[in-house]
Every structure is written in structure tokens, then in C-alpha cells.
Amino acid sequence: MEWQLDAATWDTLRAAPGQDLRVQVTSAYLVQNRLREGPYRLESPRTIRVEDSR
């Protein structure tokens, strides 16, 4: 239901304010922590931009 970035990934995002970053979204269906379907990946990566919050 929820996923959080690890510290190294946050550091990467913080180091690139205002830059376009590409992320690959992957999903799957789990039942009792066991993979039932997937993983599914979007056809193409998505572009995101992290803005400086200062």
C-alpha cells in the first residue's frame, strides 16, 4: 500500500533541483507478501522535476 524512498535516492533527488529526471514505474499485485501478478512496467519512463523548496 505504501513505499518510501531510501536515503540514497532522496540524496539523488535533492542534488538535482530544477532538472528533469526520468523514473520507471513498476507495479505488481501481492497477496500475503507473495507476488501474484506482475511485475508490470509502464511502456516508457516518466519525467519528473524536483523543485528547490527554499
All heavy atoms as TSV, in Angstrom:
chain	resi	resn	atom	element	x	y	z
A	1	MET	N	N	0.802	-1.189	0.000
A	1	MET	CA	C	0.000	0.000	0.000
A	1	MET	C	C	0.852	1.262	0.000
A	1	MET	O	O	0.384	2.312	-0.365
A	1	MET	CB	C	-0.918	0.008	1.218
A	1	MET	CG	C	-1.839	-1.193	1.317
A	1	MET	SD	S	-3.075	-1.215	0.034
A	1	MET	CE	C	-4.215	-0.038	0.626
A	2	GLU	N	N	2.089	1.134	0.438
A	2	GLU	CA	C	2.916	2.316	0.600
A	2	GLU	C	C	4.371	1.958	0.343
A	2	GLU	O	O	4.808	0.849	0.631
A	2	GLU	CB	C	2.758	2.806	2.039
A	2	GLU	CG	C	3.463	4.087	2.339
A	2	GLU	CD	C	3.155	4.535	3.767
A	2	GLU	OE1	O	1.976	4.656	4.113
A	2	GLU	OE2	O	4.124	4.730	4.505
A	3	TRP	N	N	5.107	2.923	-0.196
A	3	TRP	CA	C	6.528	2.725	-0.443
A	3	TRP	C	C	7.236	4.045	-0.231
A	3	TRP	O	O	6.738	5.090	-0.635
A	3	TRP	CB	C	6.752	2.219	-1.859
A	3	TRP	CG	C	8.195	2.050	-2.206
A	3	TRP	CD1	C	9.027	1.073	-1.753
A	3	TRP	CD2	C	8.962	2.877	-3.067
A	3	TRP	NE1	N	10.280	1.243	-2.293
A	3	TRP	CE2	C	10.265	2.356	-3.110
A	3	TRP	CE3	C	8.683	4.012	-3.817
A	3	TRP	CZ2	C	11.274	2.911	-3.863
A	3	TRP	CZ3	C	9.701	4.564	-4.561
A	3	TRP	CH2	C	10.971	4.002	-4.584
A	4	GLN	N	N	8.384	3.988	0.428
A	4	GLN	CA	C	9.145	5.207	0.670
A	4	GLN	C	C	10.536	5.067	0.069
A	4	GLN	O	O	11.121	3.989	0.070
A	4	GLN	CB	C	9.255	5.465	2.175
A	4	GLN	CG	C	7.922	5.775	2.798
A	4	GLN	CD	C	8.056	6.130	4.276
A	4	GLN	OE1	O	9.148	6.292	4.783
A	4	GLN	NE2	N	6.934	6.251	4.940
A	5	LEU	N	N	11.042	6.186	-0.416
A	5	LEU	CA	C	12.395	6.195	-0.975
A	5	LEU	C	C	13.429	5.999	0.124
A	5	LEU	O	O	13.250	6.473	1.244
A	5	LEU	CB	C	12.655	7.523	-1.671
A	5	LEU	CG	C	11.736	7.874	-2.837
A	5	LEU	CD1	C	12.046	9.282	-3.319
A	5	LEU	CD2	C	11.873	6.879	-3.945
A	6	ASP	N	N	14.533	5.338	-0.223
A	6	ASP	CA	C	15.622	5.210	0.741
A	6	ASP	C	C	16.459	6.494	0.743
A	6	ASP	O	O	16.291	7.377	-0.104
A	6	ASP	CB	C	16.484	3.982	0.442
A	6	ASP	CG	C	17.108	4.011	-0.944
A	6	ASP	OD1	O	17.324	5.118	-1.491
A	6	ASP	OD2	O	17.397	2.941	-1.482
A	7	ALA	N	N	17.359	6.610	1.695
A	7	ALA	CA	C	18.153	7.830	1.873
A	7	ALA	C	C	18.995	8.155	0.639
A	7	ALA	O	O	19.119	9.315	0.249
A	7	ALA	CB	C	19.046	7.703	3.106
A	8	ALA	N	N	19.577	7.151	0.011
A	8	ALA	CA	C	20.420	7.391	-1.170
A	8	ALA	C	C	19.602	7.964	-2.325
A	8	ALA	O	O	20.062	8.853	-3.052
A	8	ALA	CB	C	21.110	6.097	-1.592
A	9	THR	N	N	18.381	7.493	-2.498
A	9	THR	CA	C	17.525	8.004	-3.571
A	9	THR	C	C	17.116	9.441	-3.286
A	9	THR	O	O	17.120	10.289	-4.184
A	9	THR	CB	C	16.292	7.112	-3.756
A	9	THR	OG1	O	16.736	5.767	-4.004
A	9	THR	CG2	C	15.440	7.576	-4.921
A	10	TRP	N	N	16.770	9.746	-2.042
A	10	TRP	CA	C	16.449	11.132	-1.677
A	10	TRP	C	C	17.637	12.043	-1.952
A	10	TRP	O	O	17.473	13.155	-2.436
A	10	TRP	CB	C	16.031	11.244	-0.214
A	10	TRP	CG	C	14.594	10.924	0.025
A	10	TRP	CD1	C	14.096	9.912	0.786
A	10	TRP	CD2	C	13.449	11.624	-0.488
A	10	TRP	NE1	N	12.719	9.931	0.761
A	10	TRP	CE2	C	12.305	10.977	-0.010
A	10	TRP	CE3	C	13.289	12.724	-1.326
A	10	TRP	CZ2	C	11.018	11.399	-0.326
A	10	TRP	CZ3	C	12.010	13.144	-1.644
A	10	TRP	CH2	C	10.889	12.481	-1.141
A	11	ASP	N	N	18.838	11.583	-1.624
A	11	ASP	CA	C	20.042	12.387	-1.880
A	11	ASP	C	C	20.185	12.693	-3.368
A	11	ASP	O	O	20.539	13.812	-3.754
A	11	ASP	CB	C	21.294	11.667	-1.369
A	11	ASP	CG	C	21.371	11.629	0.147
A	11	ASP	OD1	O	20.647	12.401	0.818
A	11	ASP	OD2	O	22.155	10.801	0.665
A	12	THR	N	N	19.906	11.702	-4.222
A	12	THR	CA	C	19.966	11.903	-5.672
A	12	THR	C	C	18.960	12.961	-6.108
A	12	THR	O	O	19.278	13.852	-6.901
A	12	THR	CB	C	19.691	10.575	-6.404
A	12	THR	OG1	O	20.690	9.625	-6.029
A	12	THR	CG2	C	19.707	10.761	-7.912
A	13	LEU	N	N	17.737	12.891	-5.595
A	13	LEU	CA	C	16.706	13.865	-5.952
A	13	LEU	C	C	17.069	15.265	-5.469
A	13	LEU	O	O	16.896	16.244	-6.199
A	13	LEU	CB	C	15.356	13.447	-5.377
A	13	LEU	CG	C	14.748	12.176	-5.963
A	13	LEU	CD1	C	13.478	11.818	-5.218
A	13	LEU	CD2	C	14.490	12.325	-7.444
A	14	ARG	N	N	17.559	15.373	-4.262
A	14	ARG	CA	C	17.935	16.685	-3.709
A	14	ARG	C	C	19.087	17.323	-4.483
A	14	ARG	O	O	19.216	18.540	-4.530
A	14	ARG	CB	C	18.314	16.531	-2.243
A	14	ARG	CG	C	17.128	16.344	-1.338
A	14	ARG	CD	C	17.566	16.367	0.129
A	14	ARG	NE	N	16.515	15.834	0.944
A	14	ARG	CZ	C	16.517	14.637	1.532
A	14	ARG	NH1	N	17.565	13.836	1.408
A	14	ARG	NH2	N	15.502	14.238	2.248
A	15	ALA	N	N	19.932	16.500	-5.074
A	15	ALA	CA	C	21.099	17.004	-5.802
A	15	ALA	C	C	20.738	17.510	-7.200
A	15	ALA	O	O	21.604	18.025	-7.911
A	15	ALA	CB	C	22.159	15.912	-5.905
A	16	ALA	N	N	19.470	17.361	-7.598
A	16	ALA	CA	C	19.092	17.728	-8.965
A	16	ALA	C	C	17.901	18.676	-9.009
A	16	ALA	O	O	16.986	18.480	-9.800
A	16	ALA	CB	C	18.785	16.448	-9.744
A	17	PRO	N	N	17.895	19.761	-8.209
A	17	PRO	CA	C	16.733	20.655	-8.253
A	17	PRO	C	C	16.592	21.324	-9.609
A	17	PRO	O	O	17.584	21.761	-10.197
A	17	PRO	CB	C	17.025	21.677	-7.151
A	17	PRO	CG	C	18.507	21.674	-7.005
A	17	PRO	CD	C	18.934	20.258	-7.307
A	18	GLY	N	N	15.356	21.351	-10.122
A	18	GLY	CA	C	15.085	22.007	-11.389
A	18	GLY	C	C	15.453	21.202	-12.625
A	18	GLY	O	O	15.212	21.642	-13.736
A	19	GLN	N	N	16.038	20.030	-12.443
A	19	GLN	CA	C	16.425	19.195	-13.578
A	19	GLN	C	C	15.331	18.163	-13.860
A	19	GLN	O	O	14.663	17.691	-12.947
A	19	GLN	CB	C	17.725	18.448	-13.291
A	19	GLN	CG	C	18.922	19.343	-13.106
A	19	GLN	CD	C	20.163	18.522	-12.827
A	19	GLN	OE1	O	20.362	17.455	-13.392
A	19	GLN	NE2	N	21.004	19.026	-11.937
A	20	ASP	N	N	15.164	17.807	-15.122
A	20	ASP	CA	C	14.250	16.726	-15.473
A	20	ASP	C	C	14.905	15.393	-15.142
A	20	ASP	O	O	16.063	15.154	-15.486
A	20	ASP	CB	C	13.916	16.759	-16.963
A	20	ASP	CG	C	12.994	17.912	-17.320
A	20	ASP	OD1	O	12.379	18.491	-16.398
A	20	ASP	OD2	O	12.881	18.221	-18.511
A	21	LEU	N	N	14.165	14.539	-14.458
A	21	LEU	CA	C	14.634	13.196	-14.112
A	21	LEU	C	C	13.641	12.195	-14.683
A	21	LEU	O	O	12.441	12.432	-14.693
A	21	LEU	CB	C	14.716	13.025	-12.591
A	21	LEU	CG	C	15.615	14.010	-11.852
A	21	LEU	CD1	C	15.424	13.876	-10.357
A	21	LEU	CD2	C	17.065	13.771	-12.228
A	22	ARG	N	N	14.136	11.062	-15.142
A	22	ARG	CA	C	13.258	10.025	-15.683
A	22	ARG	C	C	13.155	8.884	-14.677
A	22	ARG	O	O	14.166	8.432	-14.162
A	22	ARG	CB	C	13.798	9.536	-17.005
A	22	ARG	CG	C	13.785	10.695	-18.020
A	22	ARG	CD	C	14.070	10.243	-19.371
A	22	ARG	NE	N	13.077	9.229	-19.716
A	22	ARG	CZ	C	12.518	9.102	-20.915
A	22	ARG	NH1	N	12.863	9.907	-21.859
A	22	ARG	NH2	N	11.649	8.166	-21.155
A	23	VAL	N	N	11.922	8.457	-14.431
A	23	VAL	CA	C	11.687	7.349	-13.498
A	23	VAL	C	C	10.890	6.263	-14.207
A	23	VAL	O	O	10.033	6.535	-15.043
A	23	VAL	CB	C	10.952	7.809	-12.221
A	23	VAL	CG1	C	11.802	8.767	-11.417
A	23	VAL	CG2	C	9.609	8.430	-12.537
A	24	GLN	N	N	11.205	5.030	-13.885
A	24	GLN	CA	C	10.464	3.889	-14.431
A	24	GLN	C	C	9.517	3.403	-13.345
A	24	GLN	O	O	9.954	3.067	-12.249
A	24	GLN	CB	C	11.421	2.766	-14.831
A	24	GLN	CG	C	10.729	1.528	-15.357
A	24	GLN	CD	C	9.963	1.786	-16.649
A	24	GLN	OE1	O	10.518	2.246	-17.619
A	24	GLN	NE2	N	8.683	1.504	-16.639
A	25	VAL	N	N	8.225	3.389	-13.650
A	25	VAL	CA	C	7.205	2.967	-12.691
A	25	VAL	C	C	6.937	1.481	-12.901
A	25	VAL	O	O	6.668	1.033	-14.015
A	25	VAL	CB	C	5.911	3.783	-12.871
A	25	VAL	CG1	C	4.838	3.310	-11.909
A	25	VAL	CG2	C	6.194	5.271	-12.690
A	26	THR	N	N	7.022	0.727	-11.810
A	26	THR	CA	C	6.767	-0.709	-11.838
A	26	THR	C	C	5.738	-1.032	-10.769
A	26	THR	O	O	5.791	-0.480	-9.669
A	26	THR	CB	C	8.064	-1.499	-11.551
A	26	THR	OG1	O	9.060	-1.118	-12.513
A	26	THR	CG2	C	7.841	-2.995	-11.625
A	27	SER	N	N	4.799	-1.903	-11.091
A	27	SER	CA	C	3.790	-2.301	-10.102
A	27	SER	C	C	3.601	-3.810	-10.154
A	27	SER	O	O	4.008	-4.481	-11.109
A	27	SER	CB	C	2.459	-1.593	-10.374
A	27	SER	OG	O	1.916	-2.043	-11.601
A	28	ALA	N	N	2.973	-4.338	-9.117
A	28	ALA	CA	C	2.681	-5.765	-9.046
A	28	ALA	C	C	1.532	-5.967	-8.069
A	28	ALA	O	O	1.223	-5.087	-7.264
A	28	ALA	CB	C	3.902	-6.540	-8.586
A	29	TYR	N	N	0.898	-7.118	-8.157
A	29	TYR	CA	C	-0.155	-7.478	-7.209
A	29	TYR	C	C	0.399	-8.521	-6.245
A	29	TYR	O	O	0.920	-9.548	-6.676
A	29	TYR	CB	C	-1.372	-8.044	-7.939
A	29	TYR	CG	C	-2.084	-7.012	-8.767
A	29	TYR	CD1	C	-1.859	-6.925	-10.130
A	29	TYR	CD2	C	-2.969	-6.117	-8.177
A	29	TYR	CE1	C	-2.493	-5.964	-10.900
A	29	TYR	CE2	C	-3.610	-5.156	-8.941
A	29	TYR	CZ	C	-3.368	-5.092	-10.294
A	29	TYR	OH	O	-3.996	-4.145	-11.049
A	30	LEU	N	N	0.283	-8.238	-4.970
A	30	LEU	CA	C	0.770	-9.149	-3.934
A	30	LEU	C	C	-0.399	-9.651	-3.101
A	30	LEU	O	O	-1.346	-8.923	-2.848
A	30	LEU	CB	C	1.757	-8.440	-3.006
A	30	LEU	CG	C	2.981	-7.801	-3.657
A	30	LEU	CD1	C	3.779	-7.021	-2.631
A	30	LEU	CD2	C	3.842	-8.849	-4.313
A	31	VAL	N	N	-0.304	-10.902	-2.672
A	31	VAL	CA	C	-1.251	-11.473	-1.719
A	31	VAL	C	C	-0.411	-12.095	-0.618
A	31	VAL	O	O	0.413	-12.971	-0.882
A	31	VAL	CB	C	-2.166	-12.524	-2.390
A	31	VAL	CG1	C	-3.057	-13.187	-1.346
A	31	VAL	CG2	C	-2.996	-11.889	-3.493
A	32	GLN	N	N	-0.584	-11.606	0.595
A	32	GLN	CA	C	0.199	-12.051	1.752
A	32	GLN	C	C	1.699	-12.014	1.440
A	32	GLN	O	O	2.438	-12.961	1.668
A	32	GLN	CB	C	-0.238	-13.446	2.193
A	32	GLN	CG	C	-1.663	-13.477	2.690
A	32	GLN	CD	C	-2.119	-14.852	3.096
A	32	GLN	OE1	O	-1.536	-15.865	2.743
A	32	GLN	NE2	N	-3.195	-14.888	3.886
A	33	ASN	N	N	2.114	-10.878	0.875
A	33	ASN	CA	C	3.518	-10.617	0.528
A	33	ASN	C	C	4.087	-11.575	-0.516
A	33	ASN	O	O	5.288	-11.736	-0.620
A	33	ASN	CB	C	4.404	-10.619	1.777
A	33	ASN	CG	C	4.160	-9.401	2.623
A	33	ASN	OD1	O	3.796	-8.349	2.107
A	33	ASN	ND2	N	4.339	-9.526	3.918
A	34	ARG	N	N	3.230	-12.191	-1.301
A	34	ARG	CA	C	3.691	-13.067	-2.383
A	34	ARG	C	C	3.194	-12.522	-3.714
A	34	ARG	O	O	2.042	-12.138	-3.841
A	34	ARG	CB	C	3.187	-14.488	-2.178
A	34	ARG	CG	C	3.810	-15.115	-0.963
A	34	ARG	CD	C	3.472	-16.534	-0.851
A	34	ARG	NE	N	4.073	-17.026	0.396
A	34	ARG	CZ	C	3.996	-18.237	0.806
A	34	ARG	NH1	N	3.329	-19.126	0.108
A	34	ARG	NH2	N	4.562	-18.595	1.934
A	35	LEU	N	N	4.066	-12.515	-4.673
A	35	LEU	CA	C	3.748	-11.992	-5.991
A	35	LEU	C	C	2.694	-12.866	-6.667
A	35	LEU	O	O	2.874	-14.071	-6.805
A	35	LEU	CB	C	5.021	-11.951	-6.843
A	35	LEU	CG	C	4.916	-11.338	-8.211
A	35	LEU	CD1	C	4.552	-9.860	-8.112
A	35	LEU	CD2	C	6.214	-11.506	-8.962
A	36	ARG	N	N	1.580	-12.246	-7.044
A	36	ARG	CA	C	0.508	-12.958	-7.749
A	36	ARG	C	C	0.464	-12.588	-9.225
A	36	ARG	O	O	0.201	-13.447	-10.064
A	36	ARG	CB	C	-0.856	-12.655	-7.113
A	36	ARG	CG	C	-1.020	-13.246	-5.764
A	36	ARG	CD	C	-1.070	-14.744	-5.872
A	36	ARG	NE	N	-1.183	-15.306	-4.537
A	36	ARG	CZ	C	-1.410	-16.558	-4.298
A	36	ARG	NH1	N	-1.532	-17.408	-5.282
A	36	ARG	NH2	N	-1.488	-16.986	-3.068
A	37	GLU	N	N	0.668	-11.327	-9.536
A	37	GLU	CA	C	0.667	-10.853	-10.920
A	37	GLU	C	C	1.734	-9.786	-11.083
A	37	GLU	O	O	1.956	-8.989	-10.196
A	37	GLU	CB	C	-0.686	-10.248	-11.283
A	37	GLU	CG	C	-1.828	-11.214	-11.330
A	37	GLU	CD	C	-3.110	-10.526	-11.747
A	37	GLU	OE1	O	-3.051	-9.611	-12.590
A	37	GLU	OE2	O	-4.161	-10.899	-11.216
A	38	GLY	N	N	2.356	-9.781	-12.232
A	38	GLY	CA	C	3.347	-8.757	-12.499
A	38	GLY	C	C	4.749	-9.303	-12.363
A	38	GLY	O	O	4.930	-10.506	-12.298
A	39	PRO	N	N	5.712	-8.488	-12.318
A	39	PRO	CA	C	5.610	-7.033	-12.260
A	39	PRO	C	C	5.233	-6.451	-13.625
A	39	PRO	O	O	5.521	-7.032	-14.658
A	39	PRO	CB	C	7.002	-6.582	-11.830
A	39	PRO	CG	C	7.914	-7.670	-12.302
A	39	PRO	CD	C	7.092	-8.933	-12.256
A	40	TYR	N	N	4.576	-5.315	-13.564
A	40	TYR	CA	C	4.177	-4.582	-14.751
A	40	TYR	C	C	4.967	-3.287	-14.790
A	40	TYR	O	O	5.119	-2.632	-13.781
A	40	TYR	CB	C	2.680	-4.256	-14.723
A	40	TYR	CG	C	1.817	-5.483	-14.609
A	40	TYR	CD1	C	1.156	-5.782	-13.427
A	40	TYR	CD2	C	1.665	-6.339	-15.689
A	40	TYR	CE1	C	0.354	-6.914	-13.327
A	40	TYR	CE2	C	0.867	-7.468	-15.601
A	40	TYR	CZ	C	0.214	-7.752	-14.419
A	40	TYR	OH	O	-0.563	-8.860	-14.309
A	41	ARG	N	N	5.457	-2.938	-15.959
A	41	ARG	CA	C	6.187	-1.679	-16.137
A	41	ARG	C	C	5.445	-0.827	-17.152
A	41	ARG	O	O	4.946	-1.352	-18.135
A	41	ARG	CB	C	7.593	-1.941	-16.639
A	41	ARG	CG	C	8.423	-2.731	-15.641
A	41	ARG	CD	C	9.799	-2.918	-16.138
A	41	ARG	NE	N	10.554	-1.771	-15.647
A	41	ARG	CZ	C	11.840	-1.608	-15.804
A	41	ARG	NH1	N	12.536	-2.490	-16.471
A	41	ARG	NH2	N	12.454	-0.562	-15.327
A	42	LEU	N	N	5.397	0.466	-16.894
A	42	LEU	CA	C	4.829	1.374	-17.888
A	42	LEU	C	C	5.654	1.278	-19.162
A	42	LEU	O	O	6.855	1.000	-19.115
A	42	LEU	CB	C	4.830	2.807	-17.366
A	42	LEU	CG	C	3.918	3.088	-16.171
A	42	LEU	CD1	C	4.039	4.551	-15.765
A	42	LEU	CD2	C	2.472	2.765	-16.496
A	43	GLU	N	N	5.019	1.525	-20.299
A	43	GLU	CA	C	5.714	1.389	-21.583
A	43	GLU	C	C	6.946	2.275	-21.691
A	43	GLU	O	O	7.947	1.882	-22.271
A	43	GLU	CB	C	4.757	1.702	-22.726
A	43	GLU	CG	C	3.722	0.628	-22.933
A	43	GLU	CD	C	2.828	0.923	-24.120
A	43	GLU	OE1	O	3.222	1.721	-24.996
A	43	GLU	OE2	O	1.738	0.361	-24.162
A	44	SER	N	N	6.861	3.469	-21.128
A	44	SER	CA	C	8.019	4.363	-21.185
A	44	SER	C	C	8.195	5.034	-19.833
A	44	SER	O	O	7.232	5.241	-19.099
A	44	SER	CB	C	7.832	5.413	-22.279
A	44	SER	OG	O	6.693	6.187	-22.007
A	45	PRO	N	N	9.430	5.370	-19.484
A	45	PRO	CA	C	9.662	6.073	-18.222
A	45	PRO	C	C	8.928	7.412	-18.197
A	45	PRO	O	O	8.626	7.991	-19.238
A	45	PRO	CB	C	11.182	6.290	-18.206
A	45	PRO	CG	C	11.724	5.271	-19.137
A	45	PRO	CD	C	10.672	5.094	-20.196
A	46	ARG	N	N	8.656	7.904	-17.020
A	46	ARG	CA	C	8.003	9.198	-16.830
A	46	ARG	C	C	9.055	10.224	-16.437
A	46	ARG	O	O	10.049	9.905	-15.801
A	46	ARG	CB	C	6.951	9.129	-15.726
A	46	ARG	CG	C	5.818	8.174	-16.026
A	46	ARG	CD	C	5.048	8.659	-17.234
A	46	ARG	NE	N	3.835	7.910	-17.415
A	46	ARG	CZ	C	3.568	7.192	-18.493
A	46	ARG	NH1	N	4.430	7.120	-19.462
A	46	ARG	NH2	N	2.441	6.544	-18.607
A	47	THR	N	N	8.830	11.467	-16.811
A	47	THR	CA	C	9.740	12.552	-16.457
A	47	THR	C	C	9.157	13.314	-15.282
A	47	THR	O	O	7.982	13.654	-15.283
A	47	THR	CB	C	9.934	13.502	-17.655
A	47	THR	OG1	O	10.462	12.750	-18.748
A	47	THR	CG2	C	10.889	14.631	-17.305
A	48	ILE	N	N	10.002	13.532	-14.279
A	48	ILE	CA	C	9.599	14.333	-13.118
A	48	ILE	C	C	10.619	15.443	-12.924
A	48	ILE	O	O	11.732	15.372	-13.445
A	48	ILE	CB	C	9.490	13.494	-11.824
A	48	ILE	CG1	C	10.866	12.939	-11.415
A	48	ILE	CG2	C	8.460	12.400	-11.984
A	48	ILE	CD1	C	10.883	12.336	-10.034
A	49	ARG	N	N	10.247	16.465	-12.177
A	49	ARG	CA	C	11.171	17.543	-11.860
A	49	ARG	C	C	11.010	17.868	-10.384
A	49	ARG	O	O	9.918	18.070	-9.891
A	49	ARG	CB	C	10.871	18.785	-12.683
A	49	ARG	CG	C	11.831	19.943	-12.348
A	49	ARG	CD	C	11.588	21.118	-13.203
A	49	ARG	NE	N	12.001	20.741	-14.566
A	49	ARG	CZ	C	12.011	21.559	-15.585
A	49	ARG	NH1	N	11.612	22.794	-15.453
A	49	ARG	NH2	N	12.394	21.149	-16.775
A	50	VAL	N	N	12.134	17.917	-9.675
A	50	VAL	CA	C	12.147	18.260	-8.266
A	50	VAL	C	C	12.504	19.748	-8.175
A	50	VAL	O	O	13.541	20.167	-8.683
A	50	VAL	CB	C	13.169	17.401	-7.483
A	50	VAL	CG1	C	13.209	17.814	-6.031
A	50	VAL	CG2	C	12.840	15.932	-7.636
A	51	GLU	N	N	11.643	20.526	-7.562
A	51	GLU	CA	C	11.888	21.959	-7.412
A	51	GLU	C	C	12.557	22.224	-6.075
A	51	GLU	O	O	12.265	21.567	-5.079
A	51	GLU	CB	C	10.578	22.734	-7.506
A	51	GLU	CG	C	9.890	22.599	-8.851
A	51	GLU	CD	C	10.678	23.187	-10.008
A	51	GLU	OE1	O	11.483	24.108	-9.787
A	51	GLU	OE2	O	10.474	22.715	-11.144
A	52	ASP	N	N	13.418	23.194	-6.050
A	52	ASP	CA	C	14.090	23.612	-4.820
A	52	ASP	C	C	13.036	24.218	-3.888
A	52	ASP	O	O	12.296	25.102	-4.284
A	52	ASP	CB	C	15.183	24.631	-5.138
A	52	ASP	CG	C	16.088	24.907	-3.965
A	52	ASP	OD1	O	15.801	24.419	-2.859
A	52	ASP	OD2	O	17.094	25.586	-4.167
A	53	SER	N	N	12.990	23.751	-2.642
A	53	SER	CA	C	11.948	24.211	-1.715
A	53	SER	C	C	12.376	25.415	-0.885
A	53	SER	O	O	11.680	25.820	0.018
A	53	SER	CB	C	11.552	23.058	-0.786
A	53	SER	OG	O	12.669	22.656	-0.017
A	54	ARG	N	N	13.520	26.002	-1.182
A	54	ARG	CA	C	13.977	27.171	-0.409
A	54	ARG	C	C	13.243	28.408	-0.767
A	54	ARG	O	O	12.746	28.694	-1.754
A	54	ARG	CB	C	15.455	27.399	-0.615
A	54	ARG	CG	C	16.250	26.319	0.052
A	54	ARG	CD	C	17.700	26.611	-0.051
A	54	ARG	NE	N	18.226	25.704	-1.087
A	54	ARG	CZ	C	19.430	25.779	-1.580
A	54	ARG	NH1	N	20.249	26.711	-1.198
A	54	ARG	NH2	N	19.857	24.929	-2.452
